[in-house]
Amino acid sequence: MSAKNAHGVNEEASLLLIRETAYYHWEGKGRPCGTALDDWLYAEAIISAGPAKATAPASAPVSAAAPAHTAPHALAPAPAPVKTKKIPVKHAAAAK
């Protein structure tokens, strides 16, 4: 028989739920590099808070207990578009 956590869910199912929550949290932030641990801890906090907190939208404010750097970056300004300059290309056929 598998071990159960405080909410009566077996550990394997709990880890899967945390893994999926962390993944979708990371994906919602734009897939930044180097945030795996922060995303995992965020997911653990959401899951351990119980069902009412786990269904909160991704844009919901992060609790004071969570580190500030795990907050969603939905309000961050979008990067400015890159202006490109067209450079004429000389083809071999045109050079003859």
Secondary structure, DSSP 8 states (H G I E B T S, - for coil): ---B-TTS-BHHHHHHHHHHHHHHHHHHTT--TT-HHHHHHHHHHHHHT-HHHHTS-TTS---TTS-GGGS--TTS---------------HHHH-
